[in-house]
Amino acid sequence: MNKRPNVVIKGTKEGLTLHLNDQCSFHELKAELAEKLSAHHRETEGHTLAVHIQTGNRYVTDEQSEELKGIVRQKRNLVVNGLSSNVMTKDEAERLVDERNIETMTGVVRSGQVIEVSGDILVVGDVNPGGKIHAGGNIYILGTLKGIAHAGINGRKDAVIVASRMLPSQLRIADALNRAPDRMEEDEEHDMECAFVDAEGQIVVDRLQVLRHLRPNITSFKGGR
């Protein structure tokens, strides 16, 4: 029976991908990686190639990661552009769980008060002028938003801001910025509204119902008037 290779090199439009066997010992893996890269180097010498390392279901420490990258970098025409694994670290798992949780706050966010959460937040109350909500995920406000709301602070452009009444001093989603909609506070009838980033990268404020089509994956908040 043929032994499974410990290193498989595949060419892509971006360069090379190294698929590493996750069942062999790390020592065996390094030896075969160095051997195969030496053979491949003779064929591609003179051409600079980007290399991505895929370790499969093998968990590699930071030290082992640097060892693998070092073996690749010994070939002067190879540049490492990343290393990925199917294994999630404990810190990564905890962060993912944290970001998917929705935190709830009941009460008014007053001027000068800053509320920060890593995931989604539901505020049952108003956000007064000068109050700020910062969230890594979505922001839902069952009340009037008159202050500043910044959703997707870590770059999530698919995040949304929902409020019973939108009268913000500023809206931000990821790096997109929008000031208050041009509307008088004395408007009587209004629907719940949402703010989201459109295809042009601009923040748009619309009726809450549009989220059903724009963000069908959002299930943690349902409502409307």
Beta strands, then each sheet from edge to edge (+ up, - down):
strand 1: 7-11
strand 2: 15-20
strand 3: 49-54
strand 4: 78-84
strand 5: 102-106
strand 6: 114-117
strand 7: 120-124
strand 8: 132-135
strand 9: 139-145
strand 10: 148-151
strand 11: 161-166
strand 12: 170-173
strand 13: 176-179
strand 14: 193-197
strand 15: 203-207
sheet 1: 1+ 2- 3- 4-
sheet 2: 5+ 7+ 9+ 11+ 14- 15+
sheet 3: 6+ 8+ 10+ 12+ 13-
end
